[in-house]
Amino acid sequence: MVATWIALLFSFSVSFILKDAPWFYDNRDMVSWYTVFFISCVFVVAMIFKHNGKKVDTSVLLIIFAGYFIRVFLLFWDTYYQDVFLLPSSGYDSESFYRVARGINPLNRDLPYSDFIAFIFRIIGRQRIIAQFINLLLGMSSVFIGLDILKKFTDNEKIHTFALLIGFLLPYHMILNVILLREAIIAFFIILSLYFFVKWLESNNILHVILSLSCILAAAQFHSAIVTIAIGYGICVILYNREHKDLSLSVRSITWIMACVLLFLVVNRFFDFVHLQGFDIEYRLAFAEGEGGGGADYSFIVDTGNVNLDFVINTPIRMVYFLMSPLPMYWRGPFDIIAFLFSSMFYGYTYYRTIRTIGSKDAKNRSIIVMLLIISLLGIFVFAWGSRNAGTAMRHRDKFAVQHVIMLALSLEHAWKNVLIRKKSKKRGVLNETV
C-alpha cells in the first residue's frame, strides 16, 4: 500500500497546483475519477509485483482486487445513486460531516472529522469523492496491517487467506470504508496501535509503547471514548510475563491494574474522555445515548432501584445486544437479515470460537488471543453503553473489525489443528482394526 499512498500524495500535489483554475472547479468530479483511476492502476501493479512468484498468487490477488473494486463501486454508487438506494449508514451523518466541512454547521457542535475533511479540501479543492476515497485506502491499509500482525503469530497460509477474505469482503465493513464517516480513520489508528503494541511484545522497546499510545490518542481525536483501549493495553502490559511469554495473575498485578484504572478515572475527571456521569438511572445508565436515527431501537433497562446493581446486570446484556444487533426480534426488512448474517454472526462466532480456544491450555498463541479479548471487551463495554440501536451499534463495533478478524483467525487455527488431529487418530484406528 506504500506505493498507493505515494500515488495519492502525488495526485494531491497536482490538485493543489491546479485547484484555483476555473475549469478545475467546474470539472471536479471528472478530476476525482481520473485520480481514482490513476491510483487504482498503481494499486493493481503494486499488488501484482508484491505477490509475484508466490504460490497463493491467484486466490490472494482475487480477494484483494475484489475487496478493492467492490469498494470503488460502492463509492461510485454512494456518490451518484443515493436516490435509487441509500447505502446503510450513509445519509444524515455523512451529509452532516460534509456540510460542516464546507462551512455550513447544522449541528452547531465540534466535529473533528469535519475539520479533517475541510483540511483535505483546502489542499485539493472540494473533491468529496477523494475524501471518501481516502477512507477506502484507510480501510484497505487496516486489513493489510492486520495481516502483518497475524503473520507474526502464524505462518499458516490458509489462515492468512481466510483473514484477507473476511477483512476485505465483510459487506457492512466495505460500506463503512467508503462513505463519508469517521469510522475508517478511527479503525486505522486502532489497528496501527495494535501493530505497535505487538512490536513491543517482540522487542520490549519503549518507543513502540509510545507509538501505540500515540495512535490511540490520534483515534481519540475523532471519538474520545477510544482512549479506554489504553486501559486494555495497560492491563496486558501488567499481566505479561516476558520471561515465560505468557500472562500471569498475581496480587502484585491485580494491585497495578487497580492503580491503572484509578489513574484513568482521575485523568478522565479533568479531560472528560468518557462521560462517566452517565452512570445514573436518570440518564438510563448510558455514557452518551446515540443521537439521530440508526433504526431497530433496542434501548432498555433493568431497574432494580439500585444504580450499581442495575449497572452490573445491564452491562453484559448491553454488550450482547451491541455485538449481535440487529437481533431477529428487531428485524425491519431484508437488510437487517443480511446485517445479522454477515455482521452480527461474525462477531458472535468470533467470541464463541475465542472462548473455546482460550479454554484449551495447549492452544497456540493463547496469550495474544487473551490480550486481544481484553482489549476488545474494554472497547465494546464503552460503546455498548453509548449505543441504543442496531445502526449505531454496527458502526461502532466495526471500528474494531480487523482486530476481531485477527482474533478469529488465530482461534480457528487451533480449531482446525484439532480437527486434523482427530482425523489422523481415526485413520490410525481404522488401520489398527484392519491389521
C-alpha positions, 0 to 999 in steps of 0.5 A: 500500500506504500506505493498507493499512498505515494500515488495519492500524495502525488495526485494531491500535489497536482490538485493543489497546483491546479485547484484555483483554475476555473475549469478545475472547479467546474470539472471536479468530479471528472478530476476525482475519477481520473485520480481514482483511476490513476491510483487504482492502476498503481494499486493493481501493479503494486499488488501484482509485483508484491505477490509475484512468484508466490504460490497463493498468487491467484486466490490472494490477488482475487480477494484483494482486487475484489475487496478493492473494486467492490469498494470503488463501486460502492463509492461510485454508487454512494456518490451518484445513486443515493436516490435509487438506494441509500447505502446503510449508514450513509445519509444524515451523518455523512451529509452532516460531516460534509456540510460542516466541512464546507462551512455550513454547521447544522449541528452547531457542535465540534466535529473533528472529522469535519475539520479533517475533511475541510483540511483535505479540501483546502489542499485539493479543492472540494473533491468529496469523492477523494475524501471518501476515497481516502477512507477506502485506502484507510480501510484497505491499509487496516486489513493489510496491517492486520495481516502483518500482525497475524503473520507474526503469530502464524505462518499458516497460509490458509489462515492468512487467506481466510483473514484477507477474505473476511477483512476485505469482503465483510459487506457492512465493513466495505460500506463503512470504508467508503462513505463519508464517516469517521469510522475508517480513520478511527479503525486505522489508528486502532489497528496501527496501535495494535501493530505497535503494541505487538512490536513491543511484545517482540522487542520490549522497546519503549518507543513502540509503547509510545507509538501505540499510545500515540495512535490511540490518542490520534483515534481519540481525536475523532471519538474520545471514548477510544482512549479506554483501549489504553486501559486494555493495553495497560492491563496486558502490559501488567499481566505479561510475563516476558520471561515465560511469554505468557500472562500471569495473575498475581496480587502484585498485578491485580494491585497495578491494574487497580492503580491503572484504572484509578489513574484513568478515572482521575485523568478522565475527571479533568479531560472528560474522555468518557462521560462517566456521569452517565452512570445514573438511572436518570440518564438510563445508565448510558455514557452518551445515548446515540443521537439521530436515527440508526433504526431497530431501537433496542434501548432498555433497562433493568431497574432494580432501584439500585444504580450499581446493581442495575449497572452490573446486570445491564452491562453484559446484556448491553454488550450482547445486544451491541455485538449481535444487533440487529437481533431477529426480534428487531428485524425491519426488512431484508437488510437487517437479515443480511446485517445479522448474517454477515455482521452480527454472526461474525462477531458472535462466532468470533467470541464463541470460537475465542472462548473455546480456544482460550479454554484449551491450555495447549492452544497456540498463541493463547496469550495474544488471543487473551490480550486481544479479548481484553482489549476488545471487551474494554472497547465494546463495554464503552460503546455498548453503553453509548449505543441504543440501536442496531445502526449505531451499534454496527458502526461502532463495533466495526471500528474494531473489525480487523482486530476481531478478524485477527482474533478469529483467525488465530482461534480457528487455527487451533480449531482446525489443528484439532480437527486434523488431529482427530482425523489422523487418530481415526485413520490410525484406528481404522488401520489398527482394526484392519491389521 
